């Protein structure tokens, strides 16, 4: 399943978690080229902090590869389902945390990240869990970059939005931690 229609159909047929549990090892974001371009544009608009980076819901590393191309080196993936896909493309560590794990404090013991990037995933989190997730992310990182196919999710806990734009149907929003 590589087209956006097949991913959506997979979500309908298996549910989001079921889809990634079944197909996560082979997952590729069908919007990879647009994601990579959008990250480069975000960096051109205002340089992204390229120190310690967490690629949240990292998939097969589309965002990480874009950040590595920009000069990042210390990138950690985070995904409970796509570790095999990540390792096939990205030579960096990965942790298996879900959104629920993060809301429960899974990142609290780690040193703070300079940037957390979440590409095509945070809009899939249950709306009721979102405030806990974003509060935990604000504690874990100084900045957050969200790429999504639309304006969701609304981020109103833990962060202040500093930029927003769209590129090739990819919505990009940048936030600074309020903590």
Phi, psi and omega per residue, in radians:
X1 nan 1.853 -3.116
X2 -2.129 -0.320 3.131
X3 -1.511 2.761 -3.135
X4 -1.044 -0.657 3.118
X5 -1.096 -0.699 3.132
X6 -1.228 -0.609 3.082
X7 -1.124 -0.826 3.104
X8 -1.037 -0.764 3.111
X9 -1.091 -0.656 3.084
X10 -1.109 -0.686 3.078
X11 -1.073 -0.757 -3.129
X12 -1.143 -0.810 -3.066
X13 -1.235 -0.706 -2.998
X14 -1.984 -0.171 -2.953
X15 1.387 2.797 -3.088
X16 -1.077 -0.911 -3.123
X17 -1.101 -0.725 3.128
X18 -1.110 -0.685 3.110
X19 -1.049 -0.875 -3.093
X20 -1.253 -0.570 3.066
X21 -1.087 -0.639 -3.099
X22 -1.476 -0.703 -3.007
X23 -2.015 0.081 -3.039
X24 -1.014 -0.615 -3.104
X25 -1.148 -0.418 -3.109
X26 -1.929 0.131 -3.022
X27 -1.125 2.436 2.951
X28 -2.449 2.319 3.088
X29 -1.221 2.123 -3.118
X30 -1.174 -0.168 3.131
X31 -1.801 0.383 -3.007
X32 -0.925 -0.816 -3.093
X33 -1.109 -0.696 3.116
X34 -1.191 -0.650 3.101
X35 -1.090 -0.828 -3.130
X36 -1.078 -0.759 3.106
X37 -1.126 -0.711 -3.124
X38 -1.132 -0.675 3.094
X39 -1.155 -0.733 3.087
X40 -1.077 -0.700 3.100
X41 -1.153 -0.722 3.103
X42 -1.037 -0.731 3.131
X43 -1.171 -0.640 3.119
X44 -1.212 -0.597 3.140
X45 -1.205 -0.704 3.104
X46 -2.818 2.049 -3.032
X47 -0.878 2.275 3.077
X48 -1.330 2.539 3.056
X49 -1.256 2.022 -3.024
X50 -1.791 0.459 3.073
X51 -1.354 -2.050 3.109
X52 -1.363 2.146 -3.076
X53 -2.182 2.416 2.999
X54 -1.959 2.159 3.051
X55 -1.693 1.668 -3.047
X56 -1.387 2.318 -3.051
X57 0.966 0.966 -2.865
X58 -1.222 -0.240 -3.116
X59 0.958 -2.324 3.127
X60 -1.704 0.316 2.995
X61 1.613 0.359 -3.116
X62 -0.972 -0.854 -3.141
X63 -1.195 -0.749 -3.138
X64 -1.030 -0.761 -3.136
X65 -1.099 -0.668 3.085
X66 -1.119 -0.734 -3.135
X67 -1.204 -0.656 3.069
X68 -1.099 -0.675 3.083
X69 -1.090 -0.502 3.138
X70 -1.458 -0.101 3.099
X71 2.014 -0.016 3.078
X72 -1.159 2.703 3.094
X73 -2.334 -0.659 -3.051
X74 -1.671 1.402 -3.099
X75 -2.031 2.277 3.077
X76 -2.057 2.315 3.063
X77 -1.500 2.753 3.117
X78 -2.559 1.952 -3.140
X79 -2.930 2.317 3.137
X80 -1.399 -0.159 -3.000
X81 -2.146 -0.415 -2.928
X82 -1.954 0.434 -3.100
X83 -0.976 -0.721 -3.132
X84 -1.127 -0.742 3.120
X85 -1.132 -0.712 3.105
X86 -1.075 -0.893 -3.080
X87 -1.106 -0.491 3.123
X88 -1.191 -0.373 -3.051
X89 -2.129 -0.431 -2.987
X90 -2.188 2.187 -3.136
X91 -1.625 1.123 -3.135
X92 -2.524 2.805 -3.130
X93 -1.164 2.763 3.071
X94 -2.450 2.482 3.055
X95 -2.015 2.607 -2.983
X96 -1.628 0.559 -3.029
X97 -1.393 2.417 3.031
X98 -1.612 3.029 3.052
X99 -1.036 -0.696 3.126
X100 -1.107 -0.717 3.101
X101 -1.066 -0.740 -3.122
X102 -1.136 -0.786 3.103
X103 -1.061 -0.531 3.138
X104 -1.458 0.012 3.045
X105 1.816 0.262 -3.087
X106 -1.023 -0.435 -3.124
X107 -1.696 -0.076 -3.011
X108 -1.064 -0.558 -3.081
X109 -1.491 -0.142 -3.112
X110 -1.491 2.662 2.993
X111 -1.044 2.634 -3.065
X112 -1.164 2.436 3.097
X113 -1.481 2.571 3.046
X114 -1.329 -0.577 -3.117
X115 -2.551 2.358 2.942
X116 -1.992 2.219 3.092
X117 -2.015 2.369 3.121
X118 -2.320 1.934 -3.045
X119 -1.903 2.077 3.057
X120 0.971 0.785 -3.131
X121 -2.554 -0.723 -2.987
X122 -1.102 -0.469 3.086
X123 -1.178 -0.223 3.118
X124 -1.523 -0.203 3.136
X125 -1.185 2.556 3.080
X126 -1.051 2.291 -3.085
X127 -0.960 -0.660 -3.115
X128 -1.173 -0.438 3.133
X129 -1.540 -0.266 -3.004
X130 -1.002 -0.783 3.119
X131 -1.032 -0.690 3.098
X132 -1.181 -0.645 3.118
X133 -1.172 -0.842 -3.080
X134 -1.217 -0.565 3.066
X135 -1.114 -0.774 3.113
X136 -1.121 -0.687 3.111
X137 -1.161 -0.631 3.103
X138 -1.140 -0.593 3.060
X139 -1.241 -0.574 -3.028
X140 -1.513 -0.358 -3.056
X141 -2.512 2.655 -3.141
X142 -1.422 -0.496 -3.132
X143 -2.466 2.685 -3.130
X144 -2.321 2.301 3.065
X145 -2.101 2.067 -3.128
X146 -1.957 2.255 3.011
X147 -2.027 2.306 -3.120
X148 -2.665 2.910 -3.141
X149 -1.405 -0.045 -3.121
X150 -2.752 -2.986 -3.046
X151 -1.418 -0.058 3.121
X152 -1.501 2.695 -0.033
X153 -1.500 2.765 3.007
X154 -1.304 2.223 3.136
X155 -1.873 1.903 -3.140
X156 -2.294 0.223 3.088
X157 -2.260 2.148 2.998
X158 1.583 -0.243 -3.045
X159 -2.406 2.727 2.992
X160 -2.056 2.224 -3.138
X161 -1.282 2.346 -3.127
X162 -2.052 -0.256 3.122
X163 -2.823 2.710 3.062
X164 -2.771 2.422 3.058
X165 -2.830 2.969 3.077
X166 -2.160 2.518 3.092
X167 -2.487 2.099 3.120
X168 0.834 0.838 3.104
X169 1.186 0.269 3.011
X170 -1.839 2.123 3.082
X171 -1.537 2.276 -3.118
X172 -2.110 2.208 3.082
X173 -2.282 2.351 -3.137
X174 -2.008 2.420 -3.095
X175 -2.333 2.635 2.955
X176 -1.906 2.498 3.116
X177 -1.138 2.444 3.080
X178 -1.569 0.047 -3.113
X179 -1.795 nan nan
